Amino acid sequence: MKCRHCCVELTHTFIDLGSSPPSNSYLTEQTIREPEKWYPLKVLVCENCWLVQTEDFVGVDDMFSEDYAYFSSFSTSWLEHAENYVDQMVFRFNLGSKSTIVEIAANDGYLLQYVKNNGIPCYGIEPTHSTAQAAKKKGIKIIEDFFSVKKAEELAKQGQKADLIVANNVLAHVPDINDFVKGFSILLKSNGVATFEFPHLLNLVNKNQFDTIYHEHYSYLSLIAVHRIFEDNGLTIFDAEELPTHGGSLRIYAQHSLTGQHRISKNISTLQKCEKVAGIDTLYFYQGFQKKAEQIKIEFLSFLLDAKRKGKKIAAYGAAAKGNTMLNFCGVRPDLISFVVDKNPVKQGKYMPGSRIPIVNEDYLRADKPDYVVILPWNLKSEVMKQLTYIRDWHGKYVVIAPHLDIL
């Protein structure tokens, strides 16, 4: 396989998580009676541009189907994040009724609803029909398609260029990262700004976040790698911020390399220096991560088996993609975790891919009163614990797996 950015042959394995189905391919009562497609889940690192990337096996259509089940609006903390983001961008870039804001991967309108409330013209691009329909019900204009150079050229010709383009947690999801980034340079107005948020590779490694690896994520990103990708596609990163979201993310600000007017912030050199000190641009940084993941697997399975021997009841909360990576890497099945609770009604009544654990609503949790609740989306730990305070009534405990097993 060759690097998705610089086309250099890839030879170094970052981690091999065996195989699993696509993490958002939830099973129904019908499909659970059928065979599942499992694909190798192996991640490589490019020694030339340092882009970390999943080996090619799964097609886009197998992951982003019309019944895609991830809806951003079911997380209250993420909604707060989106609303704060809109307020900050409107103030910083003086956006108003004569501006245009576009969101790539607009999902269910979780963010553009706040843009709309500010009276700013906007539209979203979203390829999954289920989430696009949810956004349209909020009165948001949605183009149901994947973003690309071709789509950007089409929109630019229609006079739909943007003052601000938002791309939250989508840069890692694109197979052709050059084509995707190049599209921003086409759709942005000459002095426009694009912002991108993505989990920071530095945190993935330092905090053992291997469960954020799944087929839907084609890339695992550092500022060093992204800076080069953007420069090669007509964009310059002029600012960057560290965020607590998704276990530690970066938000970067980009502009046209030739016409952008924003000064380069000292934050860029500071963060690049931080990455270089950690060794992100050396193979040493990527060695040993396999053993860290295997150690978490041992800890988690030991806990589950010990609890089972003692007759304890175990459930999980959050039918998240990262949870599916963890469950399938560890080989967990319904005999160890009885059910997974999720707020999203689209997921309720279905089954986790691979592990085939049933997904239920919160009533099941109150009725079953499990001794332990494993919080699979550990990045939402505080939100979930606040929501489920009542499990203390029967002396229930929370379990968090990453960066190490912790019983709370």
C-alpha positions as a Markdown table, in Angstrom:
| # | Residue | x | y | z |
|---|---|---|---|---|
| 1 | Met | 0.0 | 0.0 | 0.0 |
| 2 | Lys | 1.2 | 3.6 | -0.8 |
| 3 | Cys | 0.7 | 6.6 | 1.4 |
| 4 | Arg | -2.6 | 8.4 | 0.7 |
| 5 | His | -0.8 | 11.7 | 0.7 |
| 6 | Cys | 2.7 | 11.4 | -0.7 |
| 7 | Cys | 2.4 | 8.0 | -2.4 |
| 8 | Val | 5.5 | 6.5 | -0.7 |
| 9 | Glu | 5.4 | 2.8 | -0.1 |
| 10 | Leu | 4.2 | 2.0 | 3.4 |
| 11 | Thr | 6.3 | -0.6 | 5.3 |
| 12 | His | 5.9 | 0.2 | 9.0 |
| 13 | Thr | 2.9 | -1.2 | 11.1 |
| 14 | Phe | 1.7 | 1.1 | 13.8 |
| 15 | Ile | -0.9 | -1.4 | 15.3 |
| 16 | Asp | -2.8 | -4.5 | 14.2 |
| 17 | Leu | -6.1 | -4.9 | 15.8 |
| 18 | Gly | -7.0 | -8.1 | 14.0 |
| 19 | Ser | -10.3 | -7.9 | 12.2 |
| 20 | Ser | -13.8 | -6.5 | 12.8 |
| 21 | Pro | -16.9 | -5.3 | 11.0 |
| 22 | Pro | -17.3 | -1.6 | 10.2 |
| 23 | Ser | -18.0 | 0.0 | 13.6 |
| 24 | Asn | -21.2 | 1.8 | 12.6 |
| 25 | Ser | -22.8 | -1.3 | 10.8 |
| 26 | Tyr | -25.3 | -2.0 | 13.5 |
| 27 | Leu | -27.3 | -5.2 | 13.1 |
| 28 | Thr | -31.1 | -5.5 | 12.9 |
| 29 | Glu | -33.3 | -8.4 | 13.8 |
| 30 | Gln | -33.0 | -9.6 | 10.2 |
| 31 | Thr | -29.3 | -9.0 | 9.6 |
| 32 | Ile | -28.3 | -10.7 | 12.9 |
| 33 | Arg | -29.3 | -13.9 | 11.3 |
| 34 | Glu | -26.9 | -13.4 | 8.4 |
| 35 | Pro | -23.1 | -13.5 | 8.2 |
| 36 | Glu | -21.2 | -10.3 | 8.8 |
| 37 | Lys | -18.4 | -8.9 | 6.8 |
| 38 | Trp | -15.2 | -8.6 | 8.8 |
| 39 | Tyr | -12.2 | -6.7 | 7.6 |
| 40 | Pro | -8.6 | -6.5 | 8.8 |
| 41 | Leu | -8.0 | -3.5 | 11.0 |
| 42 | Lys | -4.4 | -2.6 | 10.5 |
| 43 | Val | -2.7 | 0.9 | 10.7 |
| 44 | Leu | 0.5 | 1.9 | 9.0 |
| 45 | Val | 2.7 | 5.0 | 9.3 |
| 46 | Cys | 4.4 | 6.8 | 6.4 |
| 47 | Glu | 8.0 | 7.4 | 7.2 |
| 48 | Asn | 8.1 | 10.3 | 4.6 |
| 49 | Cys | 5.2 | 12.6 | 5.6 |
| 50 | Trp | 4.2 | 10.9 | 8.9 |
| 51 | Leu | 0.6 | 10.4 | 8.0 |
| 52 | Val | -0.8 | 7.5 | 10.0 |
| 53 | Gln | -3.4 | 5.6 | 8.1 |
| 54 | Thr | -5.6 | 2.5 | 8.1 |
| 55 | Glu | -4.8 | -0.1 | 5.5 |
| 56 | Asp | -7.3 | -0.1 | 2.6 |
| 57 | Phe | -9.9 | -2.8 | 2.9 |
| 58 | Val | -13.4 | -1.3 | 3.3 |
| 59 | Gly | -15.3 | 0.7 | 0.7 |
| 60 | Val | -16.9 | 4.0 | 1.6 |
| 61 | Asp | -20.4 | 2.7 | 0.7 |
| 62 | Asp | -20.0 | 0.0 | 3.3 |
| 63 | Met | -19.5 | 2.5 | 6.1 |
| 64 | Phe | -21.5 | 5.6 | 5.2 |
| 65 | Ser | -24.8 | 4.0 | 4.2 |
| 66 | Glu | -28.2 | 5.7 | 4.0 |
| 67 | Asp | -29.2 | 4.3 | 7.5 |
| 68 | Tyr | -26.0 | 5.6 | 9.2 |
| 69 | Ala | -26.7 | 5.6 | 12.9 |
| 70 | Tyr | -24.4 | 8.3 | 14.4 |
| 71 | Phe | -26.3 | 11.4 | 15.3 |
| 72 | Ser | -24.3 | 14.2 | 16.9 |
| 73 | Ser | -27.2 | 15.9 | 18.7 |
| 74 | Phe | -27.6 | 13.1 | 21.2 |
| 75 | Ser | -24.6 | 14.4 | 23.2 |
| 76 | Thr | -25.4 | 17.5 | 25.3 |
| 77 | Ser | -21.7 | 18.3 | 25.8 |
| 78 | Trp | -21.1 | 18.2 | 22.0 |
| 79 | Leu | -24.1 | 20.5 | 21.4 |
| 80 | Glu | -22.6 | 22.9 | 23.9 |
| 81 | His | -19.3 | 22.7 | 22.1 |
| 82 | Ala | -20.9 | 23.5 | 18.8 |
| 83 | Glu | -22.8 | 26.4 | 20.1 |
| 84 | Asn | -19.7 | 27.9 | 21.7 |
| 85 | Tyr | -17.8 | 27.4 | 18.5 |
| 86 | Val | -20.4 | 29.3 | 16.5 |
| 87 | Asp | -20.3 | 32.2 | 19.0 |
| 88 | Gln | -16.5 | 32.3 | 18.9 |
| 89 | Met | -16.3 | 32.3 | 15.1 |
| 90 | Val | -19.0 | 34.9 | 14.6 |
| 91 | Phe | -17.1 | 37.2 | 16.9 |
| 92 | Arg | -13.6 | 36.5 | 15.7 |
| 93 | Phe | -14.3 | 36.8 | 12.0 |
| 94 | Asn | -17.1 | 39.4 | 12.2 |
| 95 | Leu | -19.6 | 37.1 | 10.4 |
| 96 | Gly | -23.1 | 38.3 | 9.8 |
| 97 | Ser | -26.1 | 38.3 | 7.5 |
| 98 | Lys | -23.9 | 39.0 | 4.4 |
| 99 | Ser | -21.6 | 36.0 | 5.2 |
| 100 | Thr | -21.9 | 32.4 | 4.2 |
| 101 | Ile | -21.0 | 29.5 | 6.5 |
| 102 | Val | -20.7 | 25.9 | 5.1 |
| 103 | Glu | -20.2 | 22.8 | 7.2 |
| 104 | Ile | -18.7 | 19.7 | 5.6 |
| 105 | Ala | -20.2 | 16.5 | 7.2 |
| 106 | Ala | -23.0 | 18.5 | 8.8 |
| 107 | Asn | -24.6 | 15.3 | 10.3 |
| 108 | Asp | -28.0 | 16.1 | 11.8 |
| 109 | Gly | -27.6 | 19.9 | 11.9 |
| 110 | Tyr | -26.1 | 19.9 | 15.4 |
| 111 | Leu | -23.9 | 22.9 | 14.6 |
| 112 | Leu | -25.6 | 24.7 | 11.7 |
| 113 | Gln | -28.8 | 25.2 | 13.8 |
| 114 | Tyr | -26.8 | 27.7 | 15.8 |
| 115 | Val | -25.6 | 29.4 | 12.7 |
| 116 | Lys | -29.2 | 29.6 | 11.5 |
| 117 | Asn | -30.3 | 31.1 | 14.8 |
| 118 | Asn | -27.7 | 33.9 | 14.3 |
| 119 | Gly | -29.4 | 34.8 | 11.0 |
| 120 | Ile | -26.3 | 33.9 | 9.0 |
| 121 | Pro | -26.8 | 32.2 | 5.6 |
| 122 | Cys | -25.5 | 28.6 | 5.7 |
| 123 | Tyr | -25.7 | 25.1 | 4.2 |
| 124 | Gly | -24.3 | 21.7 | 4.9 |
| 125 | Ile | -22.8 | 18.9 | 2.9 |
| 126 | Glu | -23.7 | 15.5 | 4.3 |
| 127 | Pro | -23.5 | 12.1 | 2.5 |
| 128 | Thr | -25.6 | 10.0 | 4.9 |
| 129 | His | -29.3 | 10.2 | 4.2 |
| 130 | Ser | -30.5 | 9.5 | 7.7 |
| 131 | Thr | -28.6 | 12.4 | 9.3 |
| 132 | Ala | -29.2 | 14.7 | 6.4 |
| 133 | Gln | -33.0 | 14.2 | 6.8 |
| 134 | Ala | -32.7 | 15.1 | 10.5 |
| 135 | Ala | -30.9 | 18.3 | 9.6 |
| 136 | Lys | -33.5 | 19.2 | 6.9 |
| 137 | Lys | -36.2 | 18.9 | 9.5 |
| 138 | Lys | -34.5 | 21.7 | 11.4 |
| 139 | Gly | -34.8 | 23.9 | 8.4 |
| 140 | Ile | -31.2 | 23.6 | 7.3 |
| 141 | Lys | -30.2 | 23.4 | 3.7 |
| 142 | Ile | -28.3 | 20.1 | 3.1 |
| 143 | Ile | -26.6 | 18.8 | 0.0 |
| 144 | Glu | -26.6 | 15.0 | 0.2 |
| 145 | Asp | -23.2 | 14.1 | -1.2 |
| 146 | Phe | -19.5 | 13.5 | -0.4 |
| 147 | Phe | -17.3 | 16.6 | -0.5 |
| 148 | Ser | -14.6 | 16.6 | -3.2 |
| 149 | Val | -12.9 | 18.9 | -5.7 |
| 150 | Lys | -15.6 | 18.1 | -8.2 |
| 151 | Lys | -18.4 | 19.1 | -5.7 |
| 152 | Ala | -16.4 | 22.3 | -4.7 |
| 153 | Glu | -16.1 | 23.4 | -8.3 |
| 154 | Glu | -19.8 | 22.8 | -8.9 |
| 155 | Leu | -20.8 | 24.9 | -5.8 |
| 156 | Ala | -18.3 | 27.6 | -6.7 |
| 157 | Lys | -19.7 | 28.0 | -10.1 |
| 158 | Gln | -23.2 | 28.4 | -8.5 |
| 159 | Gly | -21.9 | 31.3 | -6.5 |
| 160 | Gln | -22.0 | 29.4 | -3.2 |
| 161 | Lys | -18.4 | 30.1 | -1.9 |
| 162 | Ala | -17.9 | 30.4 | 1.8 |
| 163 | Asp | -16.5 | 32.9 | 4.3 |
| 164 | Leu | -16.2 | 30.1 | 6.8 |
| 165 | Ile | -16.1 | 26.3 | 6.2 |
| 166 | Val | -16.4 | 24.1 | 9.2 |
| 167 | Ala | -15.0 | 20.5 | 9.2 |
| 168 | Asn | -15.4 | 18.9 | 12.6 |
| 169 | Asn | -14.2 | 15.3 | 13.0 |
| 170 | Val | -14.3 | 14.6 | 9.2 |
| 171 | Leu | -10.7 | 15.0 | 8.0 |
| 172 | Ala | -9.8 | 11.6 | 9.4 |
| 173 | His | -12.8 | 10.0 | 7.6 |
| 174 | Val | -11.8 | 10.7 | 4.0 |
| 175 | Pro | -10.0 | 8.1 | 1.8 |
| 176 | Asp | -8.6 | 10.7 | -0.6 |
| 177 | Ile | -7.3 | 13.3 | 1.7 |
| 178 | Asn | -5.6 | 15.4 | -1.0 |
| 179 | Asp | -8.8 | 15.7 | -3.0 |
| 180 | Phe | -10.8 | 16.6 | 0.1 |
| 181 | Val | -8.4 | 19.3 | 1.3 |
| 182 | Lys | -8.0 | 20.8 | -2.2 |
| 183 | Gly | -11.8 | 21.2 | -2.3 |
| 184 | Phe | -11.6 | 23.7 | 0.5 |
| 185 | Ser | -9.2 | 25.9 | -1.5 |
| 186 | Ile | -11.8 | 26.0 | -4.2 |
| 187 | Leu | -14.9 | 26.6 | -2.1 |
| 188 | Leu | -13.4 | 29.3 | 0.1 |
| 189 | Lys | -13.6 | 32.9 | -0.8 |
| 190 | Ser | -10.3 | 34.6 | -1.3 |
| 191 | Asn | -10.1 | 35.8 | 2.3 |
| 192 | Gly | -12.2 | 33.0 | 3.8 |
| 193 | Val | -11.2 | 30.7 | 6.7 |
| 194 | Ala | -11.7 | 27.0 | 7.1 |
| 195 | Thr | -11.5 | 25.3 | 10.5 |
| 196 | Phe | -10.9 | 21.6 | 11.2 |
| 197 | Glu | -11.2 | 19.6 | 14.4 |
| 198 | Phe | -9.7 | 16.2 | 14.8 |
| 199 | Pro | -8.4 | 13.9 | 17.6 |
| 200 | His | -4.7 | 14.6 | 18.1 |
| 201 | Leu | -2.4 | 11.6 | 17.3 |
| 202 | Leu | -0.2 | 12.7 | 20.2 |
| 203 | Asn | -3.1 | 11.9 | 22.7 |
| 204 | Leu | -4.0 | 8.7 | 20.9 |
| 205 | Val | -0.5 | 7.3 | 21.6 |
| 206 | Asn | 0.2 | 8.9 | 25.0 |
| 207 | Lys | -3.2 | 8.0 | 26.4 |
| 208 | Asn | -3.6 | 4.6 | 24.9 |
| 209 | Gln | -6.7 | 5.5 | 22.9 |
| 210 | Phe | -6.4 | 2.6 | 20.5 |
| 211 | Asp | -10.2 | 2.2 | 20.5 |
| 212 | Thr | -10.5 | 5.4 | 18.4 |
| 213 | Ile | -9.1 | 3.3 | 15.6 |
| 214 | Tyr | -11.7 | 1.8 | 13.3 |
| 215 | His | -12.3 | 1.5 | 9.5 |
| 216 | Glu | -14.2 | 4.7 | 9.3 |
| 217 | His | -11.1 | 6.6 | 10.3 |
| 218 | Tyr | -8.7 | 6.5 | 7.3 |
| 219 | Ser | -6.2 | 8.8 | 9.0 |
| 220 | Tyr | -4.8 | 9.6 | 12.5 |
| 221 | Leu | -3.5 | 13.1 | 12.4 |
| 222 | Ser | -0.7 | 15.2 | 13.8 |
| 223 | Leu | -0.1 | 18.9 | 13.1 |
| 224 | Ile | 3.2 | 18.0 | 11.3 |
| 225 | Ala | 1.4 | 15.7 | 8.8 |
| 226 | Val | -1.6 | 18.0 | 8.3 |
| 227 | His | 0.6 | 21.1 | 7.8 |
| 228 | Arg | 2.3 | 19.4 | 4.9 |
| 229 | Ile | -1.0 | 18.1 | 3.4 |
| 230 | Phe | -2.5 | 21.6 | 3.5 |
| 231 | Glu | 0.6 | 23.3 | 2.0 |
| 232 | Asp | 0.6 | 20.9 | -0.9 |
| 233 | Asn | -3.1 | 21.7 | -1.6 |
| 234 | Gly | -3.1 | 25.5 | -1.5 |
| 235 | Leu | -3.9 | 26.1 | 2.1 |
| 236 | Thr | -1.8 | 27.6 | 5.0 |
| 237 | Ile | -2.5 | 26.8 | 8.7 |
| 238 | Phe | -2.4 | 30.2 | 10.5 |
| 239 | Asp | -3.6 | 29.1 | 14.0 |
| 240 | Ala | -4.2 | 26.0 | 16.1 |
| 241 | Glu | -5.7 | 25.3 | 19.5 |
| 242 | Glu | -5.8 | 22.2 | 21.8 |
| 243 | Leu | -9.3 | 21.1 | 22.8 |
| 244 | Pro | -10.5 | 18.6 | 25.4 |
| 245 | Thr | -13.0 | 17.0 | 23.0 |
| 246 | His | -12.7 | 13.3 | 22.0 |
| 247 | Gly | -9.9 | 12.7 | 24.4 |
| 248 | Gly | -7.8 | 15.6 | 23.2 |
| 249 | Ser | -8.3 | 17.3 | 19.8 |
| 250 | Leu | -6.7 | 20.0 | 17.7 |
| 251 | Arg | -8.6 | 22.8 | 16.0 |
| 252 | Ile | -6.7 | 24.3 | 13.2 |
| 253 | Tyr | -7.5 | 27.4 | 11.1 |
| 254 | Ala | -6.6 | 27.5 | 7.5 |
| 255 | Gln | -6.6 | 30.2 | 4.7 |
| 256 | His | -5.6 | 30.5 | 1.1 |
| 257 | Ser | -1.8 | 30.4 | 0.8 |
| 258 | Leu | -1.8 | 33.2 | -1.8 |
| 259 | Thr | -4.6 | 35.5 | -0.6 |
| 260 | Gly | -5.1 | 34.8 | 3.1 |
| 261 | Gln | -4.6 | 37.8 | 5.3 |
| 262 | His | -4.3 | 36.3 | 8.8 |
| 263 | Arg | -0.9 | 36.3 | 10.5 |
| 264 | Ile | 0.7 | 33.0 | 11.5 |
| 265 | Ser | 0.2 | 32.5 | 15.2 |
| 266 | Lys | 3.0 | 31.4 | 17.5 |
| 267 | Asn | 0.7 | 28.5 | 18.4 |
| 268 | Ile | 1.8 | 26.7 | 15.3 |
| 269 | Ser | 5.5 | 26.6 | 16.1 |
| 270 | Thr | 4.7 | 25.8 | 19.7 |
| 271 | Leu | 2.6 | 22.8 | 18.9 |
| 272 | Gln | 5.0 | 21.5 | 16.2 |
| 273 | Lys | 7.8 | 21.8 | 18.7 |
| 274 | Cys | 5.7 | 19.7 | 21.2 |
| 275 | Glu | 5.2 | 17.0 | 18.5 |
| 276 | Lys | 8.9 | 17.0 | 17.6 |
| 277 | Val | 10.0 | 16.7 | 21.2 |
| 278 | Ala | 7.6 | 13.7 | 21.5 |
| 279 | Gly | 9.2 | 12.2 | 18.4 |
| 280 | Ile | 6.1 | 12.1 | 16.1 |
| 281 | Asp | 8.5 | 12.5 | 13.1 |
| 282 | Thr | 10.5 | 9.4 | 14.1 |
| 283 | Leu | 9.6 | 5.7 | 14.1 |
| 284 | Tyr | 10.5 | 5.4 | 17.7 |
| 285 | Phe | 7.3 | 7.2 | 18.7 |
| 286 | Tyr | 5.2 | 4.5 | 17.0 |
| 287 | Gln | 6.9 | 1.5 | 18.5 |
| 288 | Gly | 5.4 | -0.3 | 21.4 |
| 289 | Phe | 1.8 | 0.8 | 20.9 |
| 290 | Gln | 0.7 | -2.7 | 20.1 |
| 291 | Lys | 1.8 | -3.9 | 23.5 |
| 292 | Lys | -0.1 | -1.0 | 25.2 |
| 293 | Ala | -3.3 | -2.0 | 23.5 |
| 294 | Glu | -2.8 | -5.7 | 24.4 |
| 295 | Gln | -2.3 | -4.8 | 28.0 |
| 296 | Ile | -5.6 | -3.0 | 28.1 |
| 297 | Lys | -7.2 | -6.0 | 26.5 |
| 298 | Ile | -5.8 | -8.3 | 29.3 |
| 299 | Glu | -7.0 | -5.9 | 32.1 |
| 300 | Phe | -10.5 | -5.6 | 30.6 |
| 301 | Leu | -11.0 | -9.3 | 30.0 |
| 302 | Ser | -9.6 | -10.2 | 33.5 |
| 303 | Phe | -12.1 | -7.8 | 35.1 |
| 304 | Leu | -15.1 | -9.2 | 33.1 |
| 305 | Leu | -14.2 | -12.8 | 33.8 |
| 306 | Asp | -13.6 | -12.2 | 37.5 |
| 307 | Ala | -16.9 | -10.3 | 37.8 |
| 308 | Lys | -18.6 | -13.1 | 36.0 |
| 309 | Arg | -17.2 | -15.7 | 38.4 |
| 310 | Lys | -18.5 | -13.7 | 41.3 |
| 311 | Gly | -22.0 | -13.6 | 39.8 |
| 312 | Lys | -22.0 | -9.9 | 39.1 |
| 313 | Lys | -24.1 | -8.4 | 36.4 |
| 314 | Ile | -22.4 | -6.1 | 33.8 |
| 315 | Ala | -24.0 | -3.8 | 31.3 |
| 316 | Ala | -22.4 | -1.0 | 29.1 |
| 317 | Tyr | -23.4 | 2.5 | 28.1 |
| 318 | Gly | -23.0 | 4.1 | 24.7 |
| 319 | Ala | -23.1 | 2.1 | 21.5 |
| 320 | Ala | -20.2 | 4.1 | 20.2 |
| 321 | Ala | -17.8 | 3.2 | 17.3 |
| 322 | Lys | -14.9 | 3.2 | 19.7 |
| 323 | Gly | -16.8 | 0.8 | 21.9 |
| 324 | Asn | -17.1 | -1.6 | 19.0 |
| 325 | Thr | -13.4 | -1.5 | 18.4 |
| 326 | Met | -12.8 | -2.3 | 22.1 |
| 327 | Leu | -15.4 | -5.1 | 22.3 |
| 328 | Asn | -14.2 | -6.8 | 19.1 |
| 329 | Phe | -10.5 | -6.5 | 19.8 |
| 330 | Cys | -11.1 | -8.1 | 23.2 |
| 331 | Gly | -13.6 | -10.7 | 21.9 |
| 332 | Val | -16.4 | -9.7 | 24.3 |
| 333 | Arg | -19.8 | -11.2 | 23.7 |
| 334 | Pro | -23.3 | -11.1 | 25.4 |
| 335 | Asp | -22.2 | -13.7 | 27.9 |
| 336 | Leu | -19.9 | -11.1 | 29.5 |
| 337 | Ile | -21.8 | -7.8 | 28.8 |
| 338 | Ser | -25.6 | -8.4 | 28.7 |
| 339 | Phe | -26.7 | -5.2 | 26.9 |
| 340 | Val | -25.6 | -1.7 | 25.9 |
| 341 | Val | -27.7 | 1.3 | 26.7 |
| 342 | Asp | -27.9 | 4.2 | 24.2 |
| 343 | Lys | -30.0 | 7.4 | 24.0 |
| 344 | Asn | -30.2 | 7.2 | 20.2 |
| 345 | Pro | -33.5 | 5.6 | 19.3 |
| 346 | Val | -32.1 | 4.8 | 15.9 |
| 347 | Lys | -29.7 | 2.4 | 17.6 |
| 348 | Gln | -32.1 | 0.9 | 20.1 |
| 349 | Gly | -33.5 | -2.5 | 19.1 |
| 350 | Lys | -30.3 | -3.2 | 17.1 |
| 351 | Tyr | -27.1 | -5.1 | 18.0 |
| 352 | Met | -23.5 | -4.1 | 18.2 |
| 353 | Pro | -21.6 | -5.2 | 15.1 |
| 354 | Gly | -19.3 | -8.2 | 15.8 |
| 355 | Ser | -20.1 | -8.7 | 19.4 |
| 356 | Arg | -23.8 | -8.8 | 18.7 |
| 357 | Ile | -24.7 | -7.4 | 22.1 |
| 358 | Pro | -28.3 | -6.0 | 22.1 |
| 359 | Ile | -28.7 | -2.2 | 22.3 |
| 360 | Val | -31.5 | -1.0 | 24.5 |
| 361 | Asn | -33.0 | 2.1 | 26.1 |
| 362 | Glu | -32.3 | 3.3 | 29.6 |
| 363 | Asp | -35.4 | 1.6 | 31.1 |
| 364 | Tyr | -33.5 | -1.7 | 30.8 |
| 365 | Leu | -30.7 | -0.3 | 33.0 |
| 366 | Arg | -33.1 | 0.7 | 35.8 |
| 367 | Ala | -34.9 | -2.6 | 35.6 |
| 368 | Asp | -31.8 | -4.9 | 35.5 |
| 369 | Lys | -29.8 | -2.9 | 38.1 |
| 370 | Pro | -26.3 | -4.2 | 37.0 |
| 371 | Asp | -23.4 | -4.1 | 39.4 |
| 372 | Tyr | -21.2 | -2.5 | 36.8 |
| 373 | Val | -21.8 | -0.1 | 33.9 |
| 374 | Val | -18.9 | 0.0 | 31.4 |
| 375 | Ile | -18.8 | 3.5 | 29.8 |
| 376 | Leu | -17.7 | 2.7 | 26.3 |
| 377 | Pro | -17.5 | 6.4 | 25.0 |
| 378 | Trp | -14.9 | 7.3 | 27.7 |
| 379 | Asn | -14.6 | 10.8 | 26.3 |
| 380 | Leu | -18.1 | 11.4 | 27.5 |
| 381 | Lys | -17.5 | 10.0 | 31.0 |
| 382 | Ser | -18.5 | 13.0 | 33.0 |
| 383 | Glu | -21.7 | 13.5 | 30.9 |
| 384 | Val | -22.7 | 9.8 | 31.3 |
| 385 | Met | -22.0 | 9.7 | 35.0 |
| 386 | Lys | -24.1 | 12.8 | 35.6 |
| 387 | Gln | -26.9 | 11.2 | 33.6 |
| 388 | Leu | -26.8 | 7.9 | 35.4 |
| 389 | Thr | -26.3 | 9.0 | 39.0 |
| 390 | Tyr | -29.2 | 6.7 | 40.0 |
| 391 | Ile | -27.1 | 3.6 | 39.6 |
| 392 | Arg | -25.6 | 4.5 | 43.0 |
| 393 | Asp | -29.0 | 3.7 | 44.5 |
| 394 | Trp | -28.3 | 0.0 | 44.1 |
| 395 | His | -24.5 | 0.5 | 44.7 |
| 396 | Gly | -23.7 | 0.2 | 41.0 |
| 397 | Lys | -20.2 | 1.2 | 39.8 |
| 398 | Tyr | -18.9 | 2.7 | 36.6 |
| 399 | Val | -16.1 | 1.2 | 34.6 |
| 400 | Val | -13.8 | 3.1 | 32.2 |
| 401 | Ile | -11.4 | 1.2 | 30.1 |
| 402 | Ala | -9.0 | 3.8 | 28.6 |
| 403 | Pro | -6.3 | 4.9 | 29.1 |
| 404 | His | -6.4 | 2.0 | 31.7 |
| 405 | Leu | -9.1 | 0.1 | 33.5 |
| 406 | Asp | -10.7 | 2.2 | 36.3 |
| 407 | Ile | -13.6 | 1.3 | 38.5 |
| 408 | Leu | -15.4 | 4.4 | 39.8 |
